[in-house]
Amino acid sequence: MNKLIFEKITFVNLKHKELNEIFKHDGLFLFPSAPGLASIIDKKKYYNSLQKADLVFFDSSFFILLLRLFKNISPIRVSGYKFLELYFNFLRKNKKSKIFLIDPSKKKSVNNKLLINKLGIKNNKIFSFVAPFYNPNNLNDKNLLKYIHKFKPNVILINIGGGTQEILGSYLKSKIKFKCKIICTGAAISFFTKDQAPINNFIDKFYLGWLIRSIFNPFSFPKRLIYALKLIKIVKNSNCKIIK
């Protein structure tokens, strides 16, 4: 497994077939977007969460393209969608896992729980928590911690928006008193429940997810694009180091 140090953030360069071994590990797993990576220059808590994560994956196709263009580095992309697809296959064979879902709304909470049910995991092995509005600069949720410590999950799957979920994941890692996986794939689970734009392996493989999402949610696209463009300068001026 190769690693890339980018702005003091350690990214793992994994082949998809290596993920089955990763699924057995505990820790904080993050999948930063291009707008998220562009924010490391002015959002300290977000930046700190990436630095403290156990595994940071190459999710952003734009980030990968910039690394190829400016640094002649071609990492393997493991998107949130691809990770969940393979992880759900893993869960079908490991039905004893206890899953704690953190969702953005009641509707999505219901749909996400039904999806996990279809993997063969029973209701008593699933806990759904609808997240309140979090201030990323002052995130503190003792109520959430109480539920987590009572349920003691093997996996915490955070399905709220990027920029906040990473900070929440880092917060939980620092507060939880037992070992578990904290997976921050944001809205990626909605590709499987059909709550978000339809994505498949072809679209994901050829970096077209951003296009499909922009078609289904055109109002959010310009803002995300403008912010993501800030990443060009960061990558161009960065010192990247590959560790074997």
Backbone as JSON, one array per atom type, in Angstrom:
{
  "sequence": "MNKLIFEKITFVNLKHKELNEIFKHDGLFLFPSAPGLASIIDKKKYYNSLQKADLVFFDSSFFILLLRLFKNISPIRVSGYKFLELYFNFLRKNKKSKIFLIDPSKKKSVNNKLLINKLGIKNNKIFSFVAPFYNPNNLNDKNLLKYIHKFKPNVILINIGGGTQEILGSYLKSKIKFKCKIICTGAAISFFTKDQAPINNFIDKFYLGWLIRSIFNPFSFPKRLIYALKLIKIVKNSNCKIIK",
  "N": [[0.85, -1.2, 0.0], [0.79, 2.03, -1.08], [1.42, 5.41, 0.03], [0.47, 8.85, -0.04], [1.72, 11.94, 0.84], [0.19, 14.9, 1.24], [0.16, 18.23, 1.71], [0.58, 17.73, 4.45], [-1.35, 15.84, 4.92], [-2.18, 12.48, 4.95], [-2.75, 10.37, 2.36], [-4.13, 7.25, 1.33], [-3.14, 4.89, -1.1], [-4.83, 2.65, -2.61], [-5.62, -0.47, -4.14], [-8.7, -1.71, -5.43], [-9.16, -4.39, -4.78], [-7.76, -4.66, -2.46], [-9.29, -3.66, -0.47], [-10.94, -5.39, 0.99], [-9.39, -6.34, 3.08], [-8.95, -3.98, 4.44], [-11.51, -3.45, 5.34], [-11.7, -4.88, 7.66], [-10.43, -3.42, 9.55], [-10.34, -0.97, 12.21], [-11.13, 2.52, 12.9], [-10.98, 5.96, 11.67], [-12.36, 6.77, 8.63], [-12.03, 8.72, 5.8], [-13.29, 10.61, 2.98], [-12.51, 12.97, 1.24], [-13.89, 15.69, -0.66], [-13.34, 17.68, -3.69], [-14.05, 20.5, -3.27], [-13.9, 20.39, -0.5], [-11.16, 19.78, 0.0], [-10.08, 22.06, -1.08], [-10.73, 23.83, 0.86], [-8.94, 23.59, 2.93], [-7.15, 25.58, 3.37], [-8.4, 27.62, 4.74], [-10.12, 26.57, 6.65], [-9.63, 25.43, 9.56], [-10.45, 23.39, 11.42], [-11.57, 21.46, 9.77], [-9.35, 20.78, 8.21], [-7.69, 19.76, 10.25], [-9.16, 17.49, 10.93], [-8.79, 15.86, 8.69], [-6.06, 15.41, 8.89], [-5.93, 13.89, 11.21], [-7.22, 11.56, 10.64], [-7.48, 7.99, 10.18], [-7.49, 6.66, 7.73], [-7.38, 8.19, 4.66], [-8.97, 8.58, 1.67], [-8.58, 8.65, -1.94], [-10.96, 10.24, -3.29], [-11.95, 12.37, -4.8], [-12.27, 13.07, -8.16], [-11.42, 15.31, -9.53], [-9.29, 16.23, -7.98], [-7.49, 14.11, -8.37], [-7.01, 14.36, -11.12], [-5.69, 16.82, -11.13], [-3.38, 16.17, -9.7], [-2.2, 14.44, -11.52], [-1.73, 16.18, -13.62], [-0.08, 18.3, -12.59], [1.8, 17.09, -10.9], [2.58, 14.69, -11.88], [1.56, 12.31, -10.82], [-0.37, 9.45, -10.36], [-2.8, 8.42, -8.68], [-4.9, 5.73, -7.35], [-8.34, 5.81, -7.62], [-10.71, 5.67, -5.06], [-13.8, 5.97, -4.67], [-16.49, 7.29, -2.59], [-18.83, 6.04, -3.31], [-17.9, 3.65, -4.58], [-16.49, 2.48, -2.5], [-18.57, 1.98, -0.62], [-20.17, 0.23, -2.12], [-18.53, -2.07, -2.31], [-18.12, -2.48, 0.4], [-20.68, -3.01, 1.32], [-21.09, -5.47, 0.09], [-19.28, -6.91, 1.58], [-20.51, -6.75, 4.1], [-22.76, -8.32, 3.68], [-21.78, -10.83, 4.02], [-21.01, -10.73, 6.57], [-22.97, -10.6, 8.76], [-23.29, -10.07, 11.44], [-22.47, -7.62, 12.21], [-22.86, -4.49, 13.93], [-24.55, -1.64, 13.14], [-24.4, 1.83, 13.2], [-26.22, 4.45, 12.14], [-25.88, 7.75, 11.0], [-27.84, 10.24, 9.98], [-29.13, 12.75, 7.64], [-31.83, 13.42, 7.6], [-35.21, 12.44, 8.58], [-36.59, 11.01, 6.63], [-34.53, 10.05, 4.94], [-33.21, 8.57, 6.81], [-34.99, 6.45, 7.29], [-34.98, 5.22, 4.76], [-32.28, 4.56, 4.51], [-31.95, 2.74, 6.57], [-33.6, 0.67, 5.7], [-32.14, -0.13, 3.48], [-29.81, -1.2, 4.7], [-31.04, -3.28, 6.04], [-31.67, -4.92, 3.9], [-29.26, -6.02, 3.34], [-29.12, -8.1, 4.97], [-28.9, -7.63, 7.63], [-30.26, -7.47, 10.8], [-32.95, -5.6, 12.42], [-32.39, -5.1, 15.15], [-29.7, -4.81, 15.11], [-29.16, -2.42, 14.05], [-28.96, 1.08, 14.42], [-30.56, 4.13, 14.12], [-29.87, 7.53, 13.78], [-30.94, 10.77, 13.62], [-29.3, 13.55, 12.57], [-28.83, 16.69, 14.19], [-28.69, 20.21, 13.25], [-25.38, 21.0, 12.77], [-22.8, 23.1, 13.96], [-19.85, 23.46, 12.47], [-17.64, 24.71, 13.56], [-17.97, 24.61, 16.25], [-18.56, 21.98, 17.38], [-20.37, 19.77, 19.25], [-21.86, 17.09, 20.69], [-23.39, 15.62, 23.05], [-25.6, 14.06, 23.4], [-25.68, 12.39, 21.15], [-23.32, 10.94, 21.62], [-24.08, 9.57, 23.91], [-26.02, 7.76, 22.94], [-24.41, 6.27, 21.19], [-22.49, 5.09, 22.91], [-24.15, 3.49, 24.4], [-25.24, 1.73, 22.5], [-23.0, 0.63, 21.28], [-21.67, 0.19, 18.58], [-20.18, -1.67, 15.8], [-19.66, -0.32, 13.54], [-19.86, 3.02, 12.52], [-21.7, 4.88, 10.42], [-21.53, 7.75, 8.73], [-23.67, 9.93, 7.2], [-24.07, 12.57, 6.48], [-23.58, 15.96, 5.23], [-20.57, 16.87, 3.39], [-17.65, 18.44, 4.79], [-18.76, 18.95, 7.23], [-19.23, 16.36, 8.17], [-16.7, 15.17, 8.33], [-15.48, 16.53, 10.42], [-17.24, 15.86, 12.45], [-16.8, 13.1, 12.49], [-14.12, 13.02, 13.36], [-14.42, 14.17, 15.86], [-16.02, 12.22, 17.14], [-14.25, 10.08, 17.1], [-12.38, 10.93, 18.95], [-13.81, 10.85, 21.29], [-15.13, 8.41, 21.72], [-15.1, 5.41, 23.58], [-14.44, 2.84, 22.85], [-13.36, 0.44, 20.33], [-14.06, 0.97, 16.88], [-15.3, 1.27, 13.48], [-15.4, 4.35, 11.79], [-17.04, 5.69, 9.27], [-17.03, 8.06, 6.8], [-18.81, 8.77, 4.33], [-20.68, 10.46, 3.45], [-23.24, 11.66, 1.32], [-23.14, 9.46, -0.32], [-24.4, 7.03, 0.19], [-26.94, 7.51, -0.64], [-26.97, 7.09, -3.34], [-27.5, 4.44, -3.54], [-29.94, 4.1, -2.3], [-31.49, 5.52, -3.96], [-32.16, 8.11, -3.38], [-30.65, 10.11, -4.28], [-29.05, 11.39, -7.28], [-28.87, 8.96, -9.93], [-26.23, 6.66, -9.92], [-23.79, 4.57, -11.38], [-21.4, 1.86, -11.9], [-20.06, 2.4, -14.29], [-20.37, 5.19, -14.66], [-19.09, 6.07, -12.33], [-16.49, 5.02, -12.66], [-15.48, 6.43, -14.85], [-15.31, 9.01, -13.94], [-17.64, 10.62, -13.95], [-19.52, 11.28, -12.11], [-19.84, 13.84, -10.95], [-21.04, 15.23, -13.05], [-23.53, 13.98, -13.4], [-24.66, 14.49, -10.89], [-24.77, 17.28, -10.99], [-26.65, 17.68, -12.97], [-28.95, 16.71, -11.76], [-29.05, 18.3, -9.55], [-28.78, 21.24, -10.16], [-28.48, 23.77, -8.98], [-26.65, 23.75, -6.91], [-24.28, 23.28, -8.14], [-22.68, 25.45, -9.42], [-21.58, 26.88, -7.19], [-20.08, 24.9, -5.86], [-18.26, 24.3, -7.87], [-16.83, 26.72, -8.23], [-15.59, 26.91, -5.76], [-14.09, 24.57, -5.78], [-12.23, 25.09, -7.75], [-10.28, 26.52, -6.49], [-8.57, 24.67, -5.63], [-6.71, 24.15, -7.57], [-4.5, 25.94, -7.47], [-3.52, 25.24, -4.95], [-2.7, 22.53, -5.24], [-0.85, 22.83, -7.31], [1.18, 24.34, -6.09], [1.96, 22.75, -4.01], [3.93, 20.47, -1.96], [4.33, 17.25, -2.66], [4.69, 13.98, -1.44], [5.57, 10.66, -1.96], [5.14, 7.66, -0.23], [6.39, 4.48, 0.11]],
  "CA": [[0.0, 0.0, 0.0], [1.51, 3.29, -1.13], [0.77, 6.57, 0.64], [0.87, 10.16, -0.56], [1.62, 13.04, 1.79], [-0.22, 16.13, 0.55], [-0.12, 19.27, 2.69], [0.59, 17.05, 5.76], [-2.47, 14.9, 4.97], [-1.72, 11.21, 4.39], [-3.73, 9.64, 1.55], [-3.75, 5.87, 1.03], [-3.31, 4.53, -2.5], [-5.23, 1.25, -2.5], [-6.37, -1.13, -5.19], [-10.02, -2.11, -4.93], [-9.1, -5.74, -4.2], [-7.14, -4.56, -1.14], [-10.25, -3.11, 0.48], [-11.48, -6.43, 1.87], [-8.56, -6.38, 4.28], [-9.19, -2.7, 5.13], [-12.82, -3.53, 5.98], [-11.55, -5.52, 8.96], [-9.74, -2.5, 10.43], [-11.1, 0.1, 12.85], [-10.56, 3.85, 12.72], [-11.73, 7.01, 10.97], [-12.17, 6.7, 7.18], [-12.54, 9.94, 5.18], [-13.32, 10.68, 1.52], [-12.7, 14.42, 0.99], [-14.23, 16.19, -2.0], [-12.49, 18.77, -4.18], [-14.31, 21.72, -2.5], [-13.4, 20.19, 0.86], [-9.7, 19.91, -0.02], [-9.78, 23.47, -1.35], [-11.02, 24.61, 2.07], [-7.95, 23.37, 3.99], [-6.38, 26.81, 3.6], [-9.1, 28.57, 5.62], [-10.98, 25.89, 7.62], [-8.66, 24.7, 10.36], [-11.02, 22.18, 12.0], [-11.69, 20.48, 8.68], [-7.98, 20.37, 7.91], [-7.24, 18.92, 11.36], [-9.86, 16.2, 10.87], [-8.12, 15.07, 7.66], [-4.75, 15.02, 9.41], [-6.08, 12.93, 12.31], [-7.91, 10.36, 10.17], [-6.66, 6.78, 10.02], [-7.38, 6.41, 6.3], [-7.97, 9.21, 3.78], [-9.01, 7.98, 0.34], [-8.66, 9.51, -3.12], [-12.34, 10.22, -3.75], [-12.19, 13.45, -5.77], [-11.68, 12.89, -9.5], [-10.75, 16.57, -9.89], [-8.01, 16.21, -7.27], [-6.64, 13.14, -9.06], [-6.61, 14.96, -12.4], [-4.7, 17.86, -10.84], [-2.13, 15.49, -9.34], [-1.61, 13.94, -12.77], [-1.31, 17.31, -14.46], [0.99, 19.12, -12.01], [2.79, 16.32, -10.11], [2.84, 13.42, -12.56], [1.18, 11.25, -9.88], [-1.66, 8.87, -10.78], [-3.32, 7.53, -7.63], [-6.1, 4.95, -7.64], [-9.51, 6.43, -7.01], [-11.7, 4.88, -4.32], [-14.88, 6.91, -4.35], [-17.41, 6.87, -1.55], [-19.76, 5.09, -3.94], [-17.24, 2.37, -4.79], [-16.2, 1.93, -1.18], [-19.8, 1.44, -0.04], [-20.59, -0.93, -2.9], [-17.71, -3.21, -1.89], [-18.33, -2.72, 1.83], [-21.99, -3.66, 1.47], [-20.87, -6.88, -0.24], [-18.6, -7.47, 2.75], [-21.49, -6.88, 5.19], [-23.66, -9.45, 3.38], [-21.13, -12.04, 4.52], [-20.71, -10.49, 7.98], [-24.27, -10.06, 9.19], [-23.31, -9.81, 12.88], [-22.03, -6.24, 12.45], [-23.83, -3.54, 14.48], [-24.38, -0.42, 12.34], [-25.0, 3.07, 13.72], [-26.39, 5.39, 11.02], [-26.11, 9.17, 11.3], [-28.49, 10.67, 8.75], [-29.5, 14.17, 7.6], [-33.28, 13.64, 7.74], [-35.98, 11.27, 8.96], [-36.89, 10.24, 5.41], [-33.32, 9.33, 4.52], [-32.93, 7.61, 7.86], [-35.85, 5.28, 7.02], [-34.49, 4.57, 3.54], [-30.95, 3.99, 4.76], [-32.12, 1.56, 7.41], [-34.15, -0.37, 4.83], [-31.03, -0.6, 2.67], [-28.97, -2.06, 5.54], [-31.85, -4.48, 6.27], [-31.59, -5.77, 2.71], [-27.96, -6.7, 3.35], [-29.27, -9.25, 5.87], [-28.65, -7.2, 9.01], [-31.55, -7.32, 11.46], [-33.25, -4.3, 13.01], [-31.74, -4.9, 16.44], [-28.28, -4.56, 14.85], [-29.09, -1.12, 13.38], [-29.48, 2.23, 15.17], [-30.63, 5.31, 13.26], [-29.84, 8.81, 14.49], [-31.09, 11.93, 12.72], [-28.4, 14.58, 13.07], [-29.29, 18.08, 14.23], [-27.8, 21.1, 12.52], [-24.12, 21.15, 13.48], [-21.87, 24.18, 13.66], [-18.54, 22.8, 12.37], [-16.65, 25.41, 14.38], [-18.24, 24.36, 17.67], [-19.34, 20.76, 17.31], [-20.41, 19.05, 20.52], [-23.16, 16.43, 20.76], [-23.35, 14.63, 24.13], [-26.74, 13.17, 23.19], [-25.22, 11.4, 20.19], [-22.34, 10.09, 22.3], [-24.82, 8.7, 24.84], [-26.61, 6.68, 22.15], [-23.34, 5.44, 20.65], [-21.9, 4.3, 23.99], [-25.15, 2.51, 24.82], [-25.43, 0.74, 21.42], [-21.68, 0.04, 21.02], [-21.63, -0.36, 17.22], [-18.91, -1.97, 15.13], [-19.51, 0.64, 12.44], [-20.65, 4.25, 12.49], [-21.75, 5.35, 9.03], [-21.98, 9.14, 8.75], [-24.24, 10.2, 5.88], [-24.42, 13.99, 6.36], [-22.82, 16.7, 4.22], [-19.13, 17.05, 3.47], [-17.24, 19.65, 5.48], [-19.2, 18.75, 8.61], [-19.12, 14.95, 8.55], [-15.31, 14.87, 8.68], [-15.26, 17.09, 11.75], [-18.02, 15.01, 13.36], [-16.09, 11.83, 12.6], [-12.93, 13.24, 14.18], [-14.94, 14.4, 17.22], [-16.43, 10.93, 17.69], [-13.04, 9.27, 17.32], [-11.7, 11.41, 20.17], [-14.69, 10.7, 22.46], [-15.62, 7.05, 21.9], [-14.23, 4.65, 24.49], [-14.25, 1.48, 22.35], [-12.9, 0.41, 18.94], [-15.05, 0.78, 15.83], [-15.04, 2.0, 12.24], [-16.2, 5.55, 11.55], [-16.95, 5.86, 7.82], [-17.66, 9.32, 6.39], [-19.02, 8.79, 2.89], [-21.67, 11.5, 3.14], [-24.46, 11.33, 0.58], [-22.91, 8.33, -1.23], [-25.39, 5.98, 0.44], [-28.16, 7.88, -1.35], [-26.9, 6.5, -4.68], [-28.03, 3.08, -3.44], [-31.35, 4.19, -1.92], [-32.12, 6.31, -5.04], [-32.52, 9.44, -2.89], [-29.82, 11.06, -5.02], [-28.88, 11.08, -8.71], [-28.45, 7.57, -10.17], [-24.83, 6.44, -10.25], [-23.42, 3.16, -11.55], [-19.96, 1.65, -11.97], [-19.53, 3.07, -15.48], [-20.31, 6.63, -14.35], [-18.08, 6.26, -11.29], [-15.18, 4.68, -13.21], [-15.03, 7.45, -15.79], [-15.3, 10.32, -13.29], [-18.79, 11.39, -14.44], [-20.47, 11.49, -11.03], [-20.09, 15.28, -10.78], [-21.94, 15.66, -14.11], [-24.87, 13.48, -13.09], [-25.17, 15.23, -9.73], [-25.07, 18.66, -11.39], [-27.9, 17.64, -13.74], [-30.06, 16.48, -10.83], [-29.07, 19.39, -8.57], [-28.01, 22.27, -10.85], [-28.29, 25.0, -8.21], [-25.48, 23.62, -6.04], [-23.07, 23.04, -8.93], [-21.77, 26.6, -9.6], [-20.89, 27.2, -5.95], [-19.08, 23.85, -5.64], [-17.23, 24.42, -8.91], [-16.0, 27.89, -7.93], [-14.75, 26.58, -4.6], [-13.15, 23.5, -6.17], [-11.17, 25.66, -8.59], [-9.2, 27.0, -5.62], [-7.66, 23.55, -5.4], [-5.67, 24.16, -8.6], [-3.33, 26.63, -6.94], [-2.99, 24.48, -3.8], [-1.98, 21.37, -5.76], [0.29, 23.3, -8.11], [2.24, 24.85, -5.21], [2.18, 21.83, -2.89], [4.99, 19.48, -1.98], [3.76, 15.93, -2.51], [5.7, 12.96, -1.2], [5.05, 9.31, -2.0], [5.79, 6.74, 0.71], [6.16, 3.09, -0.27]],
  "C": [[0.88, 1.25, 0.0], [0.71, 4.39, -0.43], [1.31, 7.84, 0.01], [0.66, 11.2, 0.53], [1.35, 14.32, 1.01], [-0.62, 17.15, 1.6], [-0.3, 18.68, 4.11], [-0.66, 16.19, 5.99], [-2.0, 13.61, 4.29], [-2.87, 10.49, 3.68], [-3.22, 8.22, 1.3], [-4.07, 5.57, -0.44], [-3.56, 3.02, -2.56], [-5.9, 0.76, -3.77], [-7.69, -1.61, -4.59], [-9.98, -3.48, -4.26], [-8.46, -5.74, -2.81], [-8.13, -4.12, -0.06], [-10.83, -4.16, 1.43], [-10.69, -6.56, 3.15], [-8.78, -5.12, 5.12], [-10.52, -2.75, 5.88], [-12.75, -4.14, 7.39], [-10.93, -4.58, 10.0], [-10.71, -1.49, 11.05], [-10.42, 1.44, 12.58], [-11.48, 4.78, 11.96], [-11.36, 7.01, 9.49], [-12.83, 7.93, 6.54], [-12.37, 9.92, 3.67], [-13.53, 12.13, 1.1], [-13.0, 14.75, -0.47], [-13.25, 17.27, -2.42], [-12.77, 20.08, -3.45], [-13.8, 21.61, -1.07], [-11.89, 20.38, 0.93], [-9.29, 21.36, -0.28], [-9.95, 24.33, -0.11], [-9.96, 24.46, 3.15], [-7.15, 24.63, 4.3], [-7.08, 27.75, 4.58], [-10.06, 27.91, 6.62], [-10.13, 24.93, 8.44], [-9.22, 23.39, 10.92], [-11.18, 21.08, 10.96], [-10.33, 19.91, 8.34], [-7.45, 19.43, 8.99], [-7.89, 17.54, 11.33], [-9.22, 15.29, 9.82], [-6.76, 14.57, 8.15], [-4.85, 13.91, 10.45], [-6.76, 11.63, 11.88], [-6.94, 9.18, 10.06], [-6.45, 6.45, 8.55], [-8.11, 7.52, 5.55], [-7.85, 8.69, 2.35], [-9.04, 9.04, -0.77], [-10.06, 9.37, -3.71], [-12.56, 11.2, -4.9], [-11.49, 13.19, -7.1], [-10.93, 14.14, -9.93], [-9.37, 16.65, -9.24], [-7.02, 15.27, -7.95], [-6.14, 13.71, -10.38], [-5.55, 16.05, -12.2], [-3.35, 17.25, -10.46], [-1.43, 14.94, -10.58], [-1.02, 15.07, -13.59], [-0.08, 18.01, -13.89], [2.1, 18.32, -11.33], [3.19, 15.0, -10.75], [2.62, 12.22, -11.63], [-0.21, 10.76, -10.26], [-2.18, 7.9, -9.73], [-4.57, 6.78, -8.1], [-7.28, 5.57, -6.9], [-10.37, 5.39, -6.31], [-12.78, 5.86, -3.87], [-15.71, 6.39, -3.2], [-18.4, 5.84, -2.07], [-19.14, 3.71, -4.06], [-16.94, 1.68, -3.46], [-17.44, 1.27, -0.58], [-20.28, 0.21, -0.8], [-19.84, -2.19, -2.45], [-17.93, -3.53, -0.41], [-19.68, -3.39, 2.09], [-21.9, -5.14, 1.1], [-20.2, -7.61, 0.92], [-19.6, -7.71, 3.89], [-22.47, -8.03, 4.95], [-23.1, -10.77, 3.91], [-20.8, -11.93, 6.01], [-21.91, -9.84, 8.65], [-24.34, -9.75, 10.68], [-22.89, -8.38, 13.21], [-23.18, -5.4, 13.0], [-23.55, -2.18, 13.83], [-25.11, 0.74, 12.98], [-25.02, 4.08, 12.58], [-26.62, 6.8, 11.55], [-26.58, 9.83, 10.01], [-28.95, 12.12, 8.81], [-30.99, 14.44, 7.79], [-33.97, 12.33, 8.1], [-36.26, 10.38, 7.75], [-35.7, 9.42, 4.98], [-32.91, 8.29, 5.56], [-33.71, 6.31, 7.64], [-35.3, 4.5, 5.83], [-33.13, 3.91, 3.75], [-31.04, 2.72, 5.6], [-32.68, 0.39, 6.6], [-33.05, -0.98, 3.95], [-30.14, -1.56, 3.46], [-29.71, -3.35, 5.87], [-31.7, -5.46, 5.1], [-30.25, -6.49, 2.6], [-28.01, -7.92, 4.27], [-29.02, -8.91, 7.32], [-29.99, -6.84, 9.67], [-31.69, -5.97, 12.15], [-32.54, -4.05, 14.34], [-30.23, -4.68, 16.33], [-28.07, -3.19, 14.17], [-29.66, -0.04, 14.29], [-29.43, 3.44, 14.24], [-30.71, 6.57, 14.1], [-29.93, 9.93, 13.45], [-30.31, 13.09, 13.31], [-29.08, 15.94, 13.15], [-28.4, 18.93, 13.34], [-26.54, 21.32, 13.36], [-23.37, 22.4, 13.01], [-20.47, 23.57, 13.63], [-17.48, 23.44, 13.25], [-16.83, 25.18, 15.88], [-19.11, 23.11, 17.8], [-19.21, 19.98, 18.63], [-21.79, 18.42, 20.67], [-23.11, 15.29, 21.79], [-24.49, 13.63, 23.99], [-26.36, 12.04, 22.23], [-24.25, 10.42, 20.85], [-23.03, 9.11, 23.26], [-25.41, 7.51, 24.11], [-25.53, 5.72, 21.64], [-22.75, 4.54, 21.73], [-22.88, 3.23, 24.5], [-25.28, 1.38, 23.79], [-24.15, -0.04, 21.12], [-21.6, -0.62, 19.63], [-20.22, -0.77, 16.8], [-18.58, -0.91, 14.09], [-20.41, 1.83, 12.67], [-20.57, 4.79, 11.07], [-22.37, 6.75, 9.0], [-22.4, 9.55, 7.35], [-24.66, 11.66, 5.7], [-23.42, 14.68, 5.43], [-21.33, 16.81, 4.5], [-18.78, 18.4, 4.09], [-17.63, 19.61, 6.94], [-18.97, 17.31, 9.06], [-17.7, 14.58, 8.97], [-14.98, 15.35, 10.09], [-16.02, 16.28, 12.8], [-17.31, 13.68, 13.57], [-14.87, 11.94, 13.5], [-13.33, 13.45, 15.65], [-15.32, 13.07, 17.88], [-15.23, 10.04, 17.99], [-12.37, 9.66, 18.64], [-12.51, 11.13, 21.44], [-15.11, 9.26, 22.74], [-14.61, 6.21, 22.67], [-14.0, 3.2, 24.03], [-13.85, 1.56, 20.87], [-14.07, 0.21, 17.98], [-14.58, 1.5, 14.56], [-15.95, 3.21, 12.17], [-16.01, 5.91, 10.08], [-17.73, 7.11, 7.41], [-17.77, 9.39, 4.87], [-20.16, 9.73, 2.49], [-22.89, 10.97, 2.41], [-24.3, 10.12, -0.32], [-23.93, 7.22, -1.03], [-26.69, 6.24, -0.33], [-28.14, 7.42, -2.81], [-27.55, 5.11, -4.68], [-29.51, 3.09, -3.06], [-32.17, 4.94, -2.97], [-32.64, 7.66, -4.54], [-31.71, 10.53, -3.6], [-29.71, 10.6, -6.47], [-28.37, 9.66, -8.91], [-27.0, 7.48, -10.61], [-24.63, 4.93, -10.44], [-21.91, 3.06, -11.71], [-19.33, 2.34, -13.17], [-19.34, 4.56, -15.22], [-19.2, 6.91, -13.35], [-16.67, 6.04, -11.86], [-14.62, 5.79, -14.08], [-15.23, 8.88, -15.28], [-16.48, 11.21, -13.71], [-19.84, 11.66, -13.35], [-20.84, 12.94, -10.83], [-21.1, 15.78, -11.81], [-23.37, 15.23, -13.82], [-25.48, 14.24, -11.92], [-25.55, 16.66, -10.09], [-26.36, 18.73, -12.2], [-29.1, 17.53, -12.8], [-30.16, 17.59, -9.78], [-28.26, 20.57, -9.11], [-27.69, 23.51, -10.01], [-27.04, 24.94, -7.32], [-24.18, 23.56, -6.84], [-22.16, 24.25, -9.07], [-20.96, 26.93, -8.36], [-19.78, 26.19, -5.67], [-17.94, 23.96, -6.62], [-16.28, 25.57, -8.59], [-15.05, 27.59, -6.77], [-13.7, 25.55, -4.97], [-11.99, 24.05, -6.98], [-10.01, 26.21, -7.77], [-8.16, 25.91, -5.38], [-6.52, 23.53, -6.42], [-4.39, 24.78, -8.07], [-2.68, 25.84, -5.8], [-2.16, 23.3, -4.29], [-0.72, 21.8, -6.51], [1.46, 23.71, -7.22], [2.61, 23.9, -4.08], [3.42, 20.98, -3.08], [4.39, 18.12, -1.68], [4.88, 14.9, -2.36], [5.05, 11.58, -1.16], [5.85, 8.42, -1.06], [5.41, 5.31, 0.31], [5.73, 2.27, 0.95]]
}
